């Protein structure tokens, strides 16, 4: 009599709709990031891009988050930083968004660990990026930081 082996795969998904591995330590995240800063969201806008969120050729508009920088620890950070999200609007009316894309809210302050992709700063929900009110331990470890560079 043959034996049947059944495998059951269980995927646990958080309330966010995706699951991340625990982020690396503050020091490793700092070393791997292109820029690390605290900033307040002051605006959102859609900008023309020629790639999808994975860098493949596409004509689209990307949601870009404008932040006023208060302090920074890494990067050539000016008073204002633009973070490109994975959210795209295409000419045919379709839209796309990666599940792990970080959600920013106007008027909120964030500690951002950003990476560079296609010449733009980005972050996502699987990095150490979080609201400042939830980043006390990271901020203590990072130290005082520097004031942003003035434009001009």
C-alpha positions as protocol buffer text, in pm:
chain_id: "A"
residue {
  index: 1
  type: UNK
  ca { x: 0 y: 0 z: 0 }
}
residue {
  index: 2
  type: UNK
  ca { x: 164 y: 325 z: -110 }
}
residue {
  index: 3
  type: UNK
  ca { x: 213 y: 599 z: 143 }
}
residue {
  index: 4
  type: UNK
  ca { x: 114 y: 949 z: 53 }
}
residue {
  index: 5
  type: UNK
  ca { x: 323 y: 1227 z: 192 }
}
residue {
  index: 6
  type: UNK
  ca { x: 140 y: 1552 z: 227 }
}
residue {
  index: 7
  type: UNK
  ca { x: 317 y: 1879 z: 276 }
}
residue {
  index: 8
  type: UNK
  ca { x: 133 y: 2174 z: 411 }
}
residue {
  index: 9
  type: UNK
  ca { x: 282 y: 2518 z: 367 }
}
residue {
  index: 10
  type: UNK
  ca { x: 163 y: 2788 z: 599 }
}
residue {
  index: 11
  type: UNK
  ca { x: 237 y: 3148 z: 519 }
}
residue {
  index: 12
  type: UNK
  ca { x: 195 y: 3391 z: 799 }
}
residue {
  index: 13
  type: UNK
  ca { x: 121 y: 3742 z: 682 }
}
residue {
  index: 14
  type: UNK
  ca { x: 109 y: 4040 z: 910 }
}
residue {
  index: 15
  type: UNK
  ca { x: -170 y: 4296 z: 916 }
}
residue {
  index: 16
  type: UNK
  ca { x: 43 y: 4500 z: 674 }
}
residue {
  index: 17
  type: UNK
  ca { x: -19 y: 4236 z: 406 }
}
residue {
  index: 18
  type: UNK
  ca { x: 342 y: 4112 z: 385 }
}
residue {
  index: 19
  type: UNK
  ca { x: 605 y: 3962 z: 612 }
}
residue {
  index: 20
  type: UNK
  ca { x: 963 y: 4082 z: 649 }
}
residue {
  index: 21
  type: UNK
  ca { x: 1266 y: 3925 z: 807 }
}
residue {
  index: 22
  type: UNK
  ca { x: 1382 y: 4118 z: 1112 }
}
residue {
  index: 23
  type: UNK
  ca { x: 1578 y: 4421 z: 988 }
}
residue {
  index: 24
  type: UNK
  ca { x: 1955 y: 4424 z: 1035 }
}
residue {
  index: 25
  type: UNK
  ca { x: 2105 y: 4610 z: 1331 }
}
residue {
  index: 26
  type: UNK
  ca { x: 2124 y: 4990 z: 1334 }
}
residue {
  index: 27
  type: UNK
  ca { x: 2496 y: 4979 z: 1247 }
}
residue {
  index: 28
  type: UNK
  ca { x: 2452 y: 4737 z: 957 }
}
residue {
  index: 29
  type: UNK
  ca { x: 2152 y: 4935 z: 829 }
}
residue {
  index: 30
  type: UNK
  ca { x: 2353 y: 5258 z: 852 }
}
residue {
  index: 31
  type: UNK
  ca { x: 2643 y: 5101 z: 660 }
}
residue {
  index: 32
  type: UNK
  ca { x: 2419 y: 4958 z: 386 }
}
residue {
  index: 33
  type: UNK
  ca { x: 2205 y: 5271 z: 339 }
}
residue {
  index: 34
  type: UNK
  ca { x: 2278 y: 5547 z: 88 }
}
residue {
  index: 35
  type: UNK
  ca { x: 2124 y: 5803 z: 327 }
}
residue {
  index: 36
  type: UNK
  ca { x: 1994 y: 5802 z: 684 }
}
residue {
  index: 37
  type: UNK
  ca { x: 1801 y: 6101 z: 814 }
}
residue {
  index: 38
  type: UNK
  ca { x: 1505 y: 6232 z: 1012 }
}
residue {
  index: 39
  type: UNK
  ca { x: 1255 y: 6426 z: 806 }
}
residue {
  index: 40
  type: UNK
  ca { x: 898 y: 6553 z: 808 }
}
residue {
  index: 41
  type: UNK
  ca { x: 671 y: 6480 z: 514 }
}
residue {
  index: 42
  type: UNK
  ca { x: 572 y: 6813 z: 360 }
}
residue {
  index: 43
  type: UNK
  ca { x: 429 y: 6706 z: 22 }
}
residue {
  index: 44
  type: UNK
  ca { x: 347 y: 6425 z: -218 }
}
residue {
  index: 45
  type: UNK
  ca { x: 355 y: 6451 z: -595 }
}
residue {
  index: 46
  type: UNK
  ca { x: 361 y: 6229 z: -902 }
}
residue {
  index: 47
  type: UNK
  ca { x: 664 y: 6256 z: -1128 }
}
residue {
  index: 48
  type: UNK
  ca { x: 729 y: 6110 z: -1472 }
}
residue {
  index: 49
  type: UNK
  ca { x: 957 y: 5806 z: -1468 }
}
residue {
  index: 50
  type: UNK
  ca { x: 1064 y: 5565 z: -1737 }
}
residue {
  index: 51
  type: UNK
  ca { x: 1076 y: 5248 z: -1526 }
}
residue {
  index: 52
  type: UNK
  ca { x: 843 y: 5039 z: -1316 }
}
residue {
  index: 53
  type: UNK
  ca { x: 919 y: 4982 z: -946 }
}
residue {
  index: 54
  type: UNK
  ca { x: 1163 y: 4702 z: -1035 }
}
residue {
  index: 55
  type: UNK
  ca { x: 1359 y: 4914 z: -1283 }
}
residue {
  index: 56
  type: UNK
  ca { x: 1211 y: 4764 z: -1600 }
}
residue {
  index: 57
  type: UNK
  ca { x: 1132 y: 5007 z: -1885 }
}
residue {
  index: 58
  type: UNK
  ca { x: 785 y: 5159 z: -1855 }
}
residue {
  index: 59
  type: UNK
  ca { x: 618 y: 5496 z: -1900 }
}
residue {
  index: 60
  type: UNK
  ca { x: 458 y: 5591 z: -1571 }
}
residue {
  index: 61
  type: UNK
  ca { x: 422 y: 5848 z: -1296 }
}
residue {
  index: 62
  type: UNK
  ca { x: 578 y: 5759 z: -959 }
}
residue {
  index: 63
  type: UNK
  ca { x: 455 y: 5884 z: -624 }
}
residue {
  index: 64
  type: UNK
  ca { x: 735 y: 6092 z: -472 }
}
residue {
  index: 65
  type: UNK
  ca { x: 746 y: 6195 z: -107 }
}
residue {
  index: 66
  type: UNK
  ca { x: 908 y: 6532 z: -21 }
}
residue {
  index: 67
  type: UNK
  ca { x: 1062 y: 6551 z: 327 }
}
residue {
  index: 68
  type: UNK
  ca { x: 1208 y: 6847 z: 516 }
}
residue {
  index: 69
  type: UNK
  ca { x: 1525 y: 6711 z: 677 }
}
residue {
  index: 70
  type: UNK
  ca { x: 1594 y: 6786 z: 1043 }
}
residue {
  index: 71
  type: UNK
  ca { x: 1907 y: 6573 z: 1100 }
}
residue {
  index: 72
  type: UNK
  ca { x: 2113 y: 6323 z: 902 }
}
residue {
  index: 73
  type: UNK
  ca { x: 2373 y: 6054 z: 970 }
}
residue {
  index: 74
  type: UNK
  ca { x: 2470 y: 5946 z: 621 }
}
residue {
  index: 75
  type: UNK
  ca { x: 2447 y: 6074 z: 265 }
}
residue {
  index: 76
  type: UNK
  ca { x: 2475 y: 6404 z: 82 }
}
residue {
  index: 77
  type: UNK
  ca { x: 2155 y: 6526 z: 243 }
}
residue {
  index: 78
  type: UNK
  ca { x: 2011 y: 6868 z: 164 }
}
residue {
  index: 79
  type: UNK
  ca { x: 1730 y: 7049 z: 349 }
}
residue {
  index: 80
  type: UNK
  ca { x: 1477 y: 6870 z: 128 }
}
residue {
  index: 81
  type: UNK
  ca { x: 1485 y: 6509 z: 16 }
}
residue {
  index: 82
  type: UNK
  ca { x: 1265 y: 6334 z: -239 }
}
residue {
  index: 83
  type: UNK
  ca { x: 1190 y: 5966 z: -181 }
}
residue {
  index: 84
  type: UNK
  ca { x: 1051 y: 5767 z: -473 }
}
residue {
  index: 85
  type: UNK
  ca { x: 793 y: 5505 z: -380 }
}
residue {
  index: 86
  type: UNK
  ca { x: 701 y: 5194 z: -576 }
}
residue {
  index: 87
  type: UNK
  ca { x: 355 y: 5338 z: -649 }
}
residue {
  index: 88
  type: UNK
  ca { x: 307 y: 5387 z: -1024 }
}
residue {
  index: 89
  type: UNK
  ca { x: 26 y: 5524 z: -1241 }
}
residue {
  index: 90
  type: UNK
  ca { x: 37 y: 5414 z: -1605 }
}
residue {
  index: 91
  type: UNK
  ca { x: -109 y: 5587 z: -1914 }
}
residue {
  index: 92
  type: UNK
  ca { x: -370 y: 5311 z: -1956 }
}
residue {
  index: 93
  type: UNK
  ca { x: -517 y: 5397 z: -1613 }
}
residue {
  index: 94
  type: UNK
  ca { x: -369 y: 5103 z: -1425 }
}
residue {
  index: 95
  type: UNK
  ca { x: -175 y: 5145 z: -1104 }
}
residue {
  index: 96
  type: UNK
  ca { x: 78 y: 4931 z: -920 }
}
residue {
  index: 97
  type: UNK
  ca { x: 227 y: 4925 z: -572 }
}
residue {
  index: 98
  type: UNK
  ca { x: 470 y: 4685 z: -404 }
}
residue {
  index: 99
  type: UNK
  ca { x: 326 y: 4530 z: -87 }
}
residue {
  index: 100
  type: UNK
  ca { x: 629 y: 4628 z: 121 }
}
residue {
  index: 101
  type: UNK
  ca { x: 624 y: 4993 z: 13 }
}
residue {
  index: 102
  type: UNK
  ca { x: 647 y: 5218 z: 320 }
}
residue {
  index: 103
  type: UNK
  ca { x: 341 y: 5440 z: 379 }
}
residue {
  index: 104
  type: UNK
  ca { x: 421 y: 5801 z: 466 }
}
residue {
  index: 105
  type: UNK
  ca { x: 172 y: 6056 z: 600 }
}
residue {
  index: 106
  type: UNK
  ca { x: 193 y: 6433 z: 552 }
}
residue {
  index: 107
  type: UNK
  ca { x: 297 y: 6617 z: 869 }
}
residue {
  index: 108
  type: UNK
  ca { x: 456 y: 6307 z: 1029 }
}
residue {
  index: 109
  type: UNK
  ca { x: 828 y: 6278 z: 1108 }
}
residue {
  index: 110
  type: UNK
  ca { x: 1027 y: 5968 z: 1017 }
}
residue {
  index: 111
  type: UNK
  ca { x: 1369 y: 5817 z: 1067 }
}
residue {
  index: 112
  type: UNK
  ca { x: 1450 y: 5705 z: 712 }
}
residue {
  index: 113
  type: UNK
  ca { x: 1705 y: 5446 z: 603 }
}
residue {
  index: 114
  type: UNK
  ca { x: 1714 y: 5503 z: 226 }
}
residue {
  index: 115
  type: UNK
  ca { x: 1880 y: 5311 z: -54 }
}
residue {
  index: 116
  type: UNK
  ca { x: 1947 y: 5427 z: -408 }
}
residue {
  index: 117
  type: UNK
  ca { x: 1776 y: 5265 z: -707 }
}
residue {
  index: 118
  type: UNK
  ca { x: 1777 y: 5405 z: -1059 }
}
residue {
  index: 119
  type: UNK
  ca { x: 1940 y: 5724 z: -928 }
}
residue {
  index: 120
  type: UNK
  ca { x: 1662 y: 5794 z: -675 }
}
residue {
  index: 121
  type: UNK
  ca { x: 1639 y: 5749 z: -300 }
}
residue {
  index: 122
  type: UNK
  ca { x: 1384 y: 5490 z: -187 }
}
residue {
  index: 123
  type: UNK
  ca { x: 1291 y: 5296 z: 122 }
}
residue {
  index: 124
  type: UNK
  ca { x: 1040 y: 5024 z: 208 }
}
residue {
  index: 125
  type: UNK
  ca { x: 865 y: 4869 z: 504 }
}
residue {
  index: 126
  type: UNK
  ca { x: 1128 y: 4597 z: 553 }
}
residue {
  index: 127
  type: UNK
  ca { x: 1402 y: 4848 z: 642 }
}
residue {
  index: 128
  type: UNK
  ca { x: 1445 y: 5016 z: 981 }
}
residue {
  index: 129
  type: UNK
  ca { x: 1250 y: 5320 z: 849 }
}
residue {
  index: 130
  type: UNK
  ca { x: 980 y: 5419 z: 1098 }
}
residue {
  index: 131
  type: UNK
  ca { x: 803 y: 5709 z: 1262 }
}
residue {
  index: 132
  type: UNK
  ca { x: 1032 y: 5909 z: 1492 }
}
residue {
  index: 133
  type: UNK
  ca { x: 797 y: 5830 z: 1781 }
}
residue {
  index: 134
  type: UNK
  ca { x: 887 y: 5461 z: 1731 }
}
residue {
  index: 135
  type: UNK
  ca { x: 1261 y: 5511 z: 1676 }
}
residue {
  index: 136
  type: UNK
  ca { x: 1400 y: 5600 z: 2021 }
}
residue {
  index: 137
  type: UNK
  ca { x: 1647 y: 5310 z: 2035 }
}
residue {
  index: 138
  type: UNK
  ca { x: 1778 y: 5376 z: 1684 }
}
residue {
  index: 139
  type: UNK
  ca { x: 1817 y: 5749 z: 1751 }
}
residue {
  index: 140
  type: UNK
  ca { x: 2008 y: 5683 z: 2075 }
}
residue {
  index: 141
  type: UNK
  ca { x: 2246 y: 5450 z: 1891 }
}
residue {
  index: 142
  type: UNK
  ca { x: 2290 y: 5686 z: 1594 }
}
residue {
  index: 143
  type: UNK
  ca { x: 2378 y: 5980 z: 1818 }
}
residue {
  index: 144
  type: UNK
  ca { x: 2325 y: 6350 z: 1748 }
}
residue {
  index: 145
  type: UNK
  ca { x: 2371 y: 6351 z: 1371 }
}
residue {
  index: 146
  type: UNK
  ca { x: 2431 y: 6660 z: 1159 }
}
residue {
  index: 147
  type: UNK
  ca { x: 2217 y: 6947 z: 1035 }
}
residue {
  index: 148
  type: UNK
  ca { x: 2121 y: 6925 z: 665 }
}
residue {
  index: 149
  type: UNK
  ca { x: 2319 y: 7113 z: 402 }
}
residue {
  index: 150
  type: UNK
  ca { x: 2157 y: 7432 z: 276 }
}
residue {
  index: 151
  type: UNK
  ca { x: 2061 y: 7458 z: -90 }
}
residue {
  index: 152
  type: UNK
  ca { x: 2267 y: 7683 z: -307 }
}
